Every structure is written in structure tokens, then in C-alpha cells.
Amino acid sequence: MPNLAKNSEVSARSIKVVEGKETHGDIRMKLMKSGEQMNLLEIKYAPGAGAPLHIHQHETLCYVVEGKVQVTVADEVFELGPGDACIHPAGVPHGIEGVEQATVLEIKSPAQAIEQFLGTTP
């Protein structure tokens, strides 16, 4: 079924680089679903794990499912917990770090190959 993705059947991958910048700590990502205009990612951050300031050419909506993360967007820094959301506009420096074990859902639009901004191969 191309319109269905079961979490238990999607492989997680370790994230070591985002937009050419090294991440730190244990970050695991699942590409849950891709559409013509967007990607849906589930990302798990260990405490202290995160991505440094970087820039994407796509817009990202983030929603915290569990745990806490510290997010930087441009010159704003804030902490998000379960049920909180934020946006990373295209072309704006942003970064994220786990304050505690956290699960974050991200919607990225327009859709692009994950390898394009992770700088990896599948």
C-alpha cells in the first residue's frame, strides 16, 4: 500500500551530517512518508544530541511528540515539550538539540531526496 507507512516497518537511520555540518550524539531518523510536495520524518534525539545551526532550502514544521528539545531559529532560542510546535523557514539558520530523550515529527516542503540535505547515501 503506497499510501500507508507502519512505524514498525520503517527503518531508522543514524544522522551524522546535516547540510555538510556534523551532528553530535545519537540522532535517529525515519522517513515515514514522502508525497509530491512534502516529507514526513520521525526524529529521535538522545539527551544532548543535536544538529548545529544549518540552512535548508525547504520549510520545516516541527511537532514534539515526547521529551524536550531546545530549538534555535535565527536569533531565537526556545525549549519545546510535548504538543509544542515551531517552524524553520527556508533559508533561515536553525538548529535543534535534545534536552531529554525526545521524539519530533517534521514535515518538510517542498519534498526532496533525504540524501540531498543529509549528504549521505541510503
N, CA, C and O atoms as CSV, one atom per row, in Angstrom:
chain,resi,resn,atom,element,x,y,z
A,1,MET,N,N,0.834,-1.192,0.000
A,1,MET,CA,C,0.000,0.000,0.000
A,1,MET,C,C,0.879,1.255,0.000
A,1,MET,O,O,1.486,1.574,1.022
A,2,PRO,N,N,0.955,1.959,-1.107
A,2,PRO,CA,C,1.827,3.133,-1.175
A,2,PRO,C,C,1.362,4.298,-0.298
A,2,PRO,O,O,2.150,5.202,-0.022
A,3,ASN,N,N,0.096,4.299,0.146
A,3,ASN,CA,C,-0.389,5.403,0.967
A,3,ASN,C,C,-0.289,5.133,2.458
A,3,ASN,O,O,-0.766,5.934,3.263
A,4,LEU,N,N,0.322,4.020,2.840
A,4,LEU,CA,C,0.417,3.636,4.241
A,4,LEU,C,C,1.858,3.416,4.644
A,4,LEU,O,O,2.638,2.849,3.878
A,5,ALA,N,N,2.222,3.855,5.832
A,5,ALA,CA,C,3.537,3.565,6.399
A,5,ALA,C,C,3.331,3.141,7.849
A,5,ALA,O,O,2.765,3.892,8.644
A,6,LYS,N,N,3.782,1.956,8.190
A,6,LYS,CA,C,3.710,1.474,9.572
A,6,LYS,C,C,5.063,1.704,10.214
A,6,LYS,O,O,6.088,1.264,9.693
A,7,ASN,N,N,5.067,2.393,11.345
A,7,ASN,CA,C,6.308,2.751,12.015
A,7,ASN,C,C,7.205,1.539,12.230
A,7,ASN,O,O,8.419,1.620,12.039
A,8,SER,N,N,6.614,0.418,12.625
A,8,SER,CA,C,7.393,-0.784,12.911
A,8,SER,C,C,8.074,-1.349,11.664
A,8,SER,O,O,8.986,-2.168,11.778
A,9,GLU,N,N,7.648,-0.926,10.494
A,9,GLU,CA,C,8.218,-1.436,9.244
A,9,GLU,C,C,9.171,-0.451,8.569
A,9,GLU,O,O,9.739,-0.758,7.521
A,10,VAL,N,N,9.350,0.730,9.162
A,10,VAL,CA,C,10.242,1.740,8.585
A,10,VAL,C,C,11.578,1.691,9.312
A,10,VAL,O,O,11.625,1.746,10.541
A,11,SER,N,N,12.652,1.589,8.559
A,11,SER,CA,C,13.990,1.522,9.141
A,11,SER,C,C,14.464,2.891,9.607
A,11,SER,O,O,14.255,3.899,8.933
A,12,ALA,N,N,15.102,2.908,10.764
A,12,ALA,CA,C,15.711,4.141,11.280
A,12,ALA,C,C,17.143,4.221,10.774
A,12,ALA,O,O,17.812,3.206,10.582
A,13,ARG,N,N,17.590,5.439,10.566
A,13,ARG,CA,C,18.995,5.636,10.198
A,13,ARG,C,C,19.612,6.653,11.131
A,13,ARG,O,O,18.952,7.593,11.574
A,14,SER,N,N,20.865,6.458,11.420
A,14,SER,CA,C,21.610,7.360,12.284
A,14,SER,C,C,22.008,8.586,11.477
A,14,SER,O,O,22.490,8.460,10.351
A,15,ILE,N,N,21.809,9.770,12.046
A,15,ILE,CA,C,22.135,11.016,11.357
A,15,ILE,C,C,23.457,11.550,11.895
A,15,ILE,O,O,23.588,11.829,13.087
A,16,LYS,N,N,24.429,11.689,11.011
A,16,LYS,CA,C,25.767,12.166,11.385
A,16,LYS,C,C,26.102,13.519,10.769
A,16,LYS,O,O,26.973,14.231,11.270
A,17,VAL,N,N,25.408,13.883,9.672
A,17,VAL,CA,C,25.693,15.124,8.945
A,17,VAL,C,C,24.376,15.706,8.447
A,17,VAL,O,O,23.517,14.977,7.949
A,18,VAL,N,N,24.218,17.035,8.583
A,18,VAL,CA,C,23.080,17.755,8.018
A,18,VAL,C,C,23.632,18.976,7.300
A,18,VAL,O,O,24.329,19.795,7.899
A,19,GLU,N,N,23.318,19.096,6.016
A,19,GLU,CA,C,23.801,20.222,5.195
A,19,GLU,C,C,25.314,20.413,5.336
A,19,GLU,O,O,25.797,21.543,5.418
A,20,GLY,N,N,26.054,19.306,5.365
A,20,GLY,CA,C,27.510,19.353,5.427
A,20,GLY,C,C,28.087,19.616,6.798
A,20,GLY,O,O,29.307,19.706,6.937
A,21,LYS,N,N,27.247,19.742,7.826
A,21,LYS,CA,C,27.717,20.002,9.185
A,21,LYS,C,C,27.489,18.774,10.053
A,21,LYS,O,O,26.417,18.170,10.027
A,22,GLU,N,N,28.522,18.410,10.829
A,22,GLU,CA,C,28.426,17.223,11.677
A,22,GLU,C,C,27.450,17.432,12.826
A,22,GLU,O,O,27.445,18.476,13.479
A,23,THR,N,N,26.632,16.422,13.056
A,23,THR,CA,C,25.743,16.420,14.218
A,23,THR,C,C,26.524,15.847,15.394
A,23,THR,O,O,27.652,15.382,15.225
A,24,HIS,N,N,25.932,15.877,16.581
A,24,HIS,CA,C,26.582,15.284,17.745
A,24,HIS,C,C,25.572,14.438,18.510
A,24,HIS,O,O,24.393,14.782,18.590
A,25,GLY,N,N,26.044,13.329,19.072
A,25,GLY,CA,C,25.182,12.453,19.847
A,25,GLY,C,C,24.343,11.536,18.974
A,25,GLY,O,O,24.515,11.473,17.756
A,26,ASP,N,N,23.435,10.831,19.625
A,26,ASP,CA,C,22.609,9.824,18.960
A,26,ASP,C,C,21.316,10.442,18.431
A,26,ASP,O,O,20.424,10.805,19.197
A,27,ILE,N,N,21.235,10.555,17.099
A,27,ILE,CA,C,20.031,11.051,16.419
A,27,ILE,C,C,19.612,9.971,15.432
A,27,ILE,O,O,20.410,9.528,14.606
A,28,ARG,N,N,18.358,9.553,15.526
A,28,ARG,CA,C,17.836,8.517,14.628
A,28,ARG,C,C,16.605,9.036,13.908
A,28,ARG,O,O,15.699,9.600,14.522
A,29,MET,N,N,16.586,8.837,12.593
A,29,MET,CA,C,15.518,9.379,11.770
A,29,MET,C,C,14.841,8.273,10.971
A,29,MET,O,O,15.486,7.350,10.474
A,30,LYS,N,N,13.520,8.396,10.865
A,30,LYS,CA,C,12.747,7.540,9.974
A,30,LYS,C,C,12.032,8.443,8.975
A,30,LYS,O,O,11.338,9.383,9.363
A,31,LEU,N,N,12.202,8.155,7.693
A,31,LEU,CA,C,11.413,8.824,6.662
A,31,LEU,C,C,10.102,8.050,6.607
A,31,LEU,O,O,10.018,6.994,5.980
A,32,MET,N,N,9.081,8.586,7.270
A,32,MET,CA,C,7.813,7.873,7.391
A,32,MET,C,C,7.029,7.862,6.081
A,32,MET,O,O,6.449,6.842,5.707
A,33,LYS,N,N,7.013,8.994,5.390
A,33,LYS,CA,C,6.246,9.064,4.147
A,33,LYS,C,C,6.714,10.252,3.325
A,33,LYS,O,O,7.042,11.309,3.864
A,34,SER,N,N,6.741,10.064,2.022
A,34,SER,CA,C,7.034,11.157,1.088
A,34,SER,C,C,5.843,11.332,0.170
A,34,SER,O,O,5.262,10.359,-0.311
A,35,GLY,N,N,5.488,12.584,-0.066
A,35,GLY,CA,C,4.453,12.905,-1.037
A,35,GLY,C,C,5.085,13.703,-2.152
A,35,GLY,O,O,6.306,13.853,-2.205
A,36,GLU,N,N,4.267,14.210,-3.033
A,36,GLU,CA,C,4.793,15.028,-4.123
A,36,GLU,C,C,5.318,16.363,-3.603
A,36,GLU,O,O,6.251,16.919,-4.181
A,37,GLN,N,N,4.735,16.888,-2.521
A,37,GLN,CA,C,5.085,18.219,-2.022
A,37,GLN,C,C,5.737,18.229,-0.646
A,37,GLN,O,O,6.191,19.280,-0.195
A,38,MET,N,N,5.797,17.066,0.043
A,38,MET,CA,C,6.332,17.080,1.404
A,38,MET,C,C,6.872,15.727,1.824
A,38,MET,O,O,6.541,14.692,1.244
A,39,ASN,N,N,7.723,15.765,2.861
A,39,ASN,CA,C,8.244,14.574,3.526
A,39,ASN,C,C,7.832,14.633,4.988
A,39,ASN,O,O,7.798,15.709,5.586
A,40,LEU,N,N,7.517,13.470,5.566
A,40,LEU,CA,C,7.217,13.363,6.986
A,40,LEU,C,C,8.308,12.521,7.631
A,40,LEU,O,O,8.515,11.363,7.268
A,41,LEU,N,N,9.006,13.124,8.598
A,41,LEU,CA,C,10.094,12.441,9.301
A,41,LEU,C,C,9.755,12.279,10.774
A,41,LEU,O,O,9.118,13.144,11.375
A,42,GLU,N,N,10.188,11.161,11.348
A,42,GLU,CA,C,10.182,10.989,12.795
A,42,GLU,C,C,11.648,10.991,13.209
A,42,GLU,O,O,12.441,10.192,12.710
A,43,ILE,N,N,12.007,11.894,14.127
A,43,ILE,CA,C,13.401,12.012,14.545
A,43,ILE,C,C,13.468,11.860,16.058
A,43,ILE,O,O,12.724,12.508,16.793
A,44,LYS,N,N,14.375,10.990,16.516
A,44,LYS,CA,C,14.572,10.763,17.940
A,44,LYS,C,C,15.930,11.338,18.333
A,44,LYS,O,O,16.954,11.040,17.718
A,45,TYR,N,N,15.911,12.172,19.380
A,45,TYR,CA,C,17.116,12.813,19.889
A,45,TYR,C,C,17.412,12.283,21.282
A,45,TYR,O,O,16.543,12.313,22.154
A,46,ALA,N,N,18.631,11.796,21.500
A,46,ALA,CA,C,19.076,11.457,22.848
A,46,ALA,C,C,19.384,12.764,23.569
A,46,ALA,O,O,19.603,13.785,22.916
A,47,PRO,N,N,19.407,12.757,24.895
A,47,PRO,CA,C,19.776,13.983,25.618
A,47,PRO,C,C,21.149,14.490,25.153
A,47,PRO,O,O,22.115,13.729,25.111
A,48,GLY,N,N,21.225,15.767,24.810
A,48,GLY,CA,C,22.479,16.372,24.360
A,48,GLY,C,C,22.789,16.172,22.890
A,48,GLY,O,O,23.724,16.783,22.373
A,49,ALA,N,N,22.029,15.331,22.203
A,49,ALA,CA,C,22.260,15.092,20.771
A,49,ALA,C,C,21.592,16.183,19.959
A,49,ALA,O,O,20.515,16.661,20.316
A,50,GLY,N,N,22.235,16.580,18.861
A,50,GLY,CA,C,21.598,17.609,18.064
A,50,GLY,C,C,22.338,17.973,16.803
A,50,GLY,O,O,23.389,17.418,16.481
A,51,ALA,N,N,21.758,18.923,16.101
A,51,ALA,CA,C,22.317,19.434,14.856
A,51,ALA,C,C,22.694,20.897,15.061
A,51,ALA,O,O,21.903,21.665,15.608
A,52,PRO,N,N,23.900,21.297,14.628
A,52,PRO,CA,C,24.307,22.697,14.752
A,52,PRO,C,C,23.504,23.574,13.813
A,52,PRO,O,O,22.737,23.076,12.989
A,53,LEU,N,N,23.679,24.880,13.938
A,53,LEU,CA,C,22.989,25.793,13.021
A,53,LEU,C,C,23.312,25.417,11.577
A,53,LEU,O,O,24.471,25.229,11.209
A,54,HIS,N,N,22.260,25.315,10.776
A,54,HIS,CA,C,22.394,24.986,9.360
A,54,HIS,C,C,21.203,25.593,8.627
A,54,HIS,O,O,20.252,26.069,9.246
A,55,ILE,N,N,21.271,25.568,7.308
A,55,ILE,CA,C,20.222,26.186,6.481
A,55,ILE,C,C,19.749,25.179,5.442
A,55,ILE,O,O,20.557,24.522,4.785
A,56,HIS,N,N,18.429,25.064,5.300
A,56,HIS,CA,C,17.821,24.241,4.254
A,56,HIS,C,C,17.117,25.165,3.267
A,56,HIS,O,O,16.783,26.306,3.586
A,57,GLN,N,N,16.905,24.655,2.083
A,57,GLN,CA,C,16.136,25.399,1.091
A,57,GLN,C,C,14.691,24.905,1.042
A,57,GLN,O,O,14.002,25.061,0.034
A,58,HIS,N,N,14.248,24.308,2.147
A,58,HIS,CA,C,12.855,23.897,2.289
A,58,HIS,C,C,12.352,24.402,3.637
A,58,HIS,O,O,13.143,24.711,4.529
A,59,GLU,N,N,11.043,24.482,3.775
A,59,GLU,CA,C,10.403,24.880,5.026
A,59,GLU,C,C,10.180,23.623,5.873
A,59,GLU,O,O,9.897,22.553,5.336
A,60,THR,N,N,10.308,23.755,7.198
A,60,THR,CA,C,10.102,22.622,8.095
A,60,THR,C,C,9.170,23.012,9.229
A,60,THR,O,O,9.364,24.033,9.887
A,61,LEU,N,N,8.151,22.181,9.447
A,61,LEU,CA,C,7.299,22.290,10.620
A,61,LEU,C,C,7.727,21.183,11.573
A,61,LEU,O,O,7.876,20.034,11.159
A,62,CYS,N,N,7.927,21.516,12.842
A,62,CYS,CA,C,8.335,20.542,13.867
A,62,CYS,C,C,7.256,20.433,14.931
A,62,CYS,O,O,6.694,21.439,15.365
A,63,TYR,N,N,6.972,19.200,15.350
A,63,TYR,CA,C,6.000,18.933,16.409
A,63,TYR,C,C,6.626,17.944,17.380
A,63,TYR,O,O,7.050,16.861,16.976
A,64,VAL,N,N,6.687,18.307,18.657
A,64,VAL,CA,C,7.290,17.437,19.661
A,64,VAL,C,C,6.240,16.457,20.173
A,64,VAL,O,O,5.208,16.858,20.712
A,65,VAL,N,N,6.518,15.179,19.999
A,65,VAL,CA,C,5.620,14.121,20.453
A,65,VAL,C,C,5.892,13.801,21.919
A,65,VAL,O,O,4.968,13.685,22.725
A,66,GLU,N,N,7.182,13.660,22.251
A,66,GLU,CA,C,7.568,13.358,23.635
A,66,GLU,C,C,8.941,13.941,23.917
A,66,GLU,O,O,9.736,14.161,23.003
A,67,GLY,N,N,9.212,14.188,25.191
A,67,GLY,CA,C,10.501,14.724,25.598
A,67,GLY,C,C,10.583,16.226,25.410
A,67,GLY,O,O,9.577,16.905,25.205
A,68,LYS,N,N,11.820,16.734,25.486
A,68,LYS,CA,C,12.056,18.170,25.319
A,68,LYS,C,C,13.255,18.392,24.413
A,68,LYS,O,O,14.228,17.638,24.443
A,69,VAL,N,N,13.164,19.454,23.600
A,69,VAL,CA,C,14.261,19.863,22.735
A,69,VAL,C,C,14.466,21.367,22.863
A,69,VAL,O,O,13.537,22.112,23.176
A,70,GLN,N,N,15.685,21.792,22.620
A,70,GLN,CA,C,15.980,23.223,22.524
A,70,GLN,C,C,16.169,23.533,21.051
A,70,GLN,O,O,16.953,22.880,20.362
A,71,VAL,N,N,15.449,24.527,20.578
A,71,VAL,CA,C,15.461,24.878,19.164
A,71,VAL,C,C,15.979,26.301,19.005
A,71,VAL,O,O,15.623,27.195,19.773
A,72,THR,N,N,16.820,26.498,18.003
A,72,THR,CA,C,17.280,27.834,17.624
A,72,THR,C,C,16.787,28.099,16.207
A,72,THR,O,O,17.019,27.297,15.303
A,73,VAL,N,N,16.109,29.220,16.018
A,73,VAL,CA,C,15.672,29.660,14.688
A,73,VAL,C,C,16.104,31.113,14.569
A,73,VAL,O,O,15.612,31.985,15.284
A,74,ALA,N,N,17.042,31.358,13.643
A,74,ALA,CA,C,17.652,32.692,13.502
A,74,ALA,C,C,18.274,33.064,14.841
A,74,ALA,O,O,19.189,32.377,15.296
A,75,ASP,N,N,17.804,34.139,15.490
A,75,ASP,CA,C,18.391,34.548,16.770
A,75,ASP,C,C,17.487,34.209,17.955
A,75,ASP,O,O,17.728,34.683,19.065
A,76,GLU,N,N,16.452,33.397,17.736
A,76,GLU,CA,C,15.562,32.977,18.815
A,76,GLU,C,C,15.957,31.584,19.318
A,76,GLU,O,O,16.264,30.694,18.524
A,77,VAL,N,N,15.945,31.407,20.636
A,77,VAL,CA,C,16.205,30.105,21.245
A,77,VAL,C,C,15.049,29.810,22.179
A,77,VAL,O,O,14.694,30.643,23.013
A,78,PHE,N,N,14.458,28.630,22.045
A,78,PHE,CA,C,13.353,28.272,22.914
A,78,PHE,C,C,13.329,26.774,23.156
A,78,PHE,O,O,13.896,26.000,22.386
A,79,GLU,N,N,12.666,26.373,24.236
A,79,GLU,CA,C,12.527,24.968,24.590
A,79,GLU,C,C,11.112,24.516,24.259
A,79,GLU,O,O,10.137,25.192,24.586
A,80,LEU,N,N,11.016,23.366,23.609
A,80,LEU,CA,C,9.731,22.800,23.237
A,80,LEU,C,C,9.535,21.474,23.957
A,80,LEU,O,O,10.473,20.691,24.108
A,81,GLY,N,N,8.297,21.230,24.400
A,81,GLY,CA,C,7.933,19.968,25.031
A,81,GLY,C,C,6.772,19.338,24.290
A,81,GLY,O,O,6.363,19.837,23.242
A,82,PRO,N,N,6.235,18.246,24.819
A,82,PRO,CA,C,5.151,17.534,24.145
A,82,PRO,C,C,3.989,18.447,23.763
A,82,PRO,O,O,3.476,19.206,24.585
A,83,GLY,N,N,3.589,18.355,22.497
A,83,GLY,CA,C,2.481,19.156,21.990
A,83,GLY,C,C,2.887,20.511,21.445
A,83,GLY,O,O,2.056,21.213,20.868
A,84,ASP,N,N,4.161,20.901,21.614
A,84,ASP,CA,C,4.642,22.187,21.099
A,84,ASP,C,C,5.103,22.039,19.653
A,84,ASP,O,O,5.503,20.956,19.227
A,85,ALA,N,N,5.044,23.132,18.908
A,85,ALA,CA,C,5.447,23.120,17.502
A,85,ALA,C,C,6.187,24.405,17.156
A,85,ALA,O,O,6.036,25.423,17.830
A,86,CYS,N,N,6.988,24.344,16.096
A,86,CYS,CA,C,7.676,25.537,15.586
A,86,CYS,C,C,7.892,25.365,14.090
A,86,CYS,O,O,7.627,24.304,13.524
A,87,ILE,N,N,8.372,26.414,13.472
A,87,ILE,CA,C,8.671,26.392,12.038
A,87,ILE,C,C,10.114,26.839,11.821
A,87,ILE,O,O,10.613,27.734,12.503
A,88,HIS,N,N,10.766,26.204,10.864
A,88,HIS,CA,C,12.083,26.628,10.379
A,88,HIS,C,C,11.850,27.081,8.943
A,88,HIS,O,O,11.757,26.240,8.050
A,89,PRO,N,N,11.754,28.380,8.696
A,89,PRO,CA,C,11.529,28.841,7.316
A,89,PRO,C,C,12.715,28.499,6.406
A,89,PRO,O,O,13.844,28.369,6.877
A,90,ALA,N,N,12.460,28.359,5.137
A,90,ALA,CA,C,13.515,28.112,4.160
A,90,ALA,C,C,14.534,29.244,4.213
A,90,ALA,O,O,14.165,30.415,4.306
A,91,GLY,N,N,15.812,28.892,4.154
A,91,GLY,CA,C,16.871,29.885,4.104
A,91,GLY,C,C,17.234,30.527,5.429
A,91,GLY,O,O,18.063,31.437,5.454
A,92,VAL,N,N,16.636,30.080,6.545
A,92,VAL,CA,C,16.904,30.669,7.865
A,92,VAL,C,C,17.744,29.693,8.696
A,92,VAL,O,O,17.388,28.518,8.798
A,93,PRO,N,N,18.851,30.154,9.291
A,93,PRO,CA,C,19.661,29.262,10.130
A,93,PRO,C,C,18.844,28.721,11.300
A,93,PRO,O,O,18.095,29.455,11.944
A,94,HIS,N,N,19.003,27.424,11.561
A,94,HIS,CA,C,18.296,26.792,12.667
A,94,HIS,C,C,19.085,25.581,13.151
A,94,HIS,O,O,19.917,25.032,12.429
A,95,GLY,N,N,18.808,25.180,14.380
A,95,GLY,CA,C,19.435,24.003,14.963
A,95,GLY,C,C,18.526,23.448,16.041
A,95,GLY,O,O,17.588,24.116,16.477
A,96,ILE,N,N,18.804,22.215,16.475
A,96,ILE,CA,C,17.975,21.560,17.485
A,96,ILE,C,C,18.845,20.627,18.321
A,96,ILE,O,O,19.797,20.033,17.815
A,97,GLU,N,N,18.510,20.504,19.600
A,97,GLU,CA,C,19.245,19.620,20.497
A,97,GLU,C,C,18.279,19.016,21.508
A,97,GLU,O,O,17.390,19.702,22.014
A,98,GLY,N,N,18.456,17.733,21.800
A,98,GLY,CA,C,17.639,17.070,22.807
A,98,GLY,C,C,18.010,17.550,24.200
A,98,GLY,O,O,19.176,17.494,24.590
A,99,VAL,N,N,17.026,18.021,24.950
A,99,VAL,CA,C,17.222,18.379,26.359
A,99,VAL,C,C,17.081,17.099,27.179
A,99,VAL,O,O,17.804,16.878,28.151
A,100,GLU,N,N,16.128,16.262,26.761
A,100,GLU,CA,C,15.940,14.920,27.292
A,100,GLU,C,C,15.567,14.045,26.105
A,100,GLU,O,O,15.373,14.556,25.002
A,101,GLN,N,N,15.462,12.746,26.308
A,101,GLN,CA,C,15.075,11.860,25.204
A,101,GLN,C,C,13.812,12.424,24.559
A,101,GLN,O,O,12.817,12.658,25.246
A,102,ALA,N,N,13.843,12.644,23.244
A,102,ALA,CA,C,12.720,13.315,22.578
A,102,ALA,C,C,12.410,12.673,21.229
A,102,ALA,O,O,13.292,12.148,20.550
A,103,THR,N,N,11.134,12.730,20.864
A,103,THR,CA,C,10.670,12.327,19.541
A,103,THR,C,C,10.004,13.531,18.910
A,103,THR,O,O,9.096,14.125,19.490
A,104,VAL,N,N,10.462,13.893,17.710
A,104,VAL,CA,C,9.957,15.058,16.997
A,104,VAL,C,C,9.492,14.611,15.611
A,104,VAL,O,O,10.194,13.876,14.917
A,105,LEU,N,N,8.307,15.060,15.223
A,105,LEU,CA,C,7.838,14.852,13.857
A,105,LEU,C,C,8.148,16.115,13.064
A,105,LEU,O,O,7.916,17.228,13.537
A,106,GLU,N,N,8.672,15.934,11.858
A,106,GLU,CA,C,8.966,17.071,10.992
A,106,GLU,C,C,8.293,16.872,9.642
A,106,GLU,O,O,8.332,15.787,9.063
A,107,ILE,N,N,7.681,17.932,9.161
A,107,ILE,CA,C,7.146,17.954,7.804
A,107,ILE,C,C,8.000,18.944,7.025
A,107,ILE,O,O,8.122,20.108,7.405
A,108,LYS,N,N,8.588,18.469,5.933
A,108,LYS,CA,C,9.475,19.295,5.116
A,108,LYS,C,C,8.839,19.479,3.741
A,108,LYS,O,O,8.396,18.521,3.106
A,109,SER,N,N,8.806,20.741,3.296
A,109,SER,CA,C,8.210,21.034,1.996
A,109,SER,C,C,8.986,22.166,1.331
A,109,SER,O,O,9.342,23.125,2.016
A,110,PRO,N,N,9.262,22.104,0.044
A,110,PRO,CA,C,8.866,21.040,-0.864
A,110,PRO,C,C,9.679,19.764,-0.618
A,110,PRO,O,O,10.781,19.800,-0.069
A,111,ALA,N,N,9.104,18.650,-1.039
A,111,ALA,CA,C,9.764,17.354,-0.875
A,111,ALA,C,C,11.067,17.339,-1.664
A,111,ALA,O,O,11.169,17.903,-2.753
A,112,GLN,N,N,12.053,16.677,-1.081
A,112,GLN,CA,C,13.312,16.451,-1.781
A,112,GLN,C,C,13.906,15.157,-1.259
A,112,GLN,O,O,13.497,14.670,-0.205
A,113,ALA,N,N,14.851,14.603,-1.968
A,113,ALA,CA,C,15.502,13.382,-1.516
A,113,ALA,C,C,16.201,13.669,-0.191
A,113,ALA,O,O,16.912,14.666,-0.061
A,114,ILE,N,N,15.999,12.802,0.782
A,114,ILE,CA,C,16.606,12.980,2.104
A,114,ILE,C,C,18.121,13.090,1.981
A,114,ILE,O,O,18.742,13.879,2.693
A,115,GLU,N,N,18.721,12.312,1.088
A,115,GLU,CA,C,20.172,12.348,0.905
A,115,GLU,C,C,20.656,13.727,0.482
A,115,GLU,O,O,21.808,14.081,0.729
A,116,GLN,N,N,19.791,14.505,-0.152
A,116,GLN,CA,C,20.173,15.833,-0.631
A,116,GLN,C,C,20.597,16.737,0.522
A,116,GLN,O,O,21.577,17.471,0.389
A,117,PHE,N,N,19.883,16.705,1.654
A,117,PHE,CA,C,20.302,17.572,2.747
A,117,PHE,C,C,21.079,16.843,3.834
A,117,PHE,O,O,21.711,17.489,4.670
A,118,LEU,N,N,21.046,15.491,3.841
A,118,LEU,CA,C,21.868,14.761,4.803
A,118,LEU,C,C,23.269,14.520,4.260
A,118,LEU,O,O,24.189,14.220,5.022
A,119,GLY,N,N,23.434,14.651,2.957
A,119,GLY,CA,C,24.748,14.431,2.369
A,119,GLY,C,C,25.186,12.986,2.503
A,119,GLY,O,O,26.376,12.713,2.666
A,120,THR,N,N,24.234,12.045,2.437
A,120,THR,CA,C,24.535,10.633,2.596
A,120,THR,C,C,23.934,9.848,1.446
A,120,THR,O,O,23.274,10.399,0.564
A,121,THR,N,N,24.177,8.565,1.479
A,121,THR,CA,C,23.508,7.667,0.547
A,121,THR,C,C,22.588,6.764,1.366
A,121,THR,O,O,22.834,6.561,2.555
A,122,PRO,N,N,21.542,6.222,0.764
A,122,PRO,CA,C,20.588,5.399,1.531
A,122,PRO,C,C,21.219,4.165,2.130
A,122,PRO,O,O,20.539,3.385,2.796
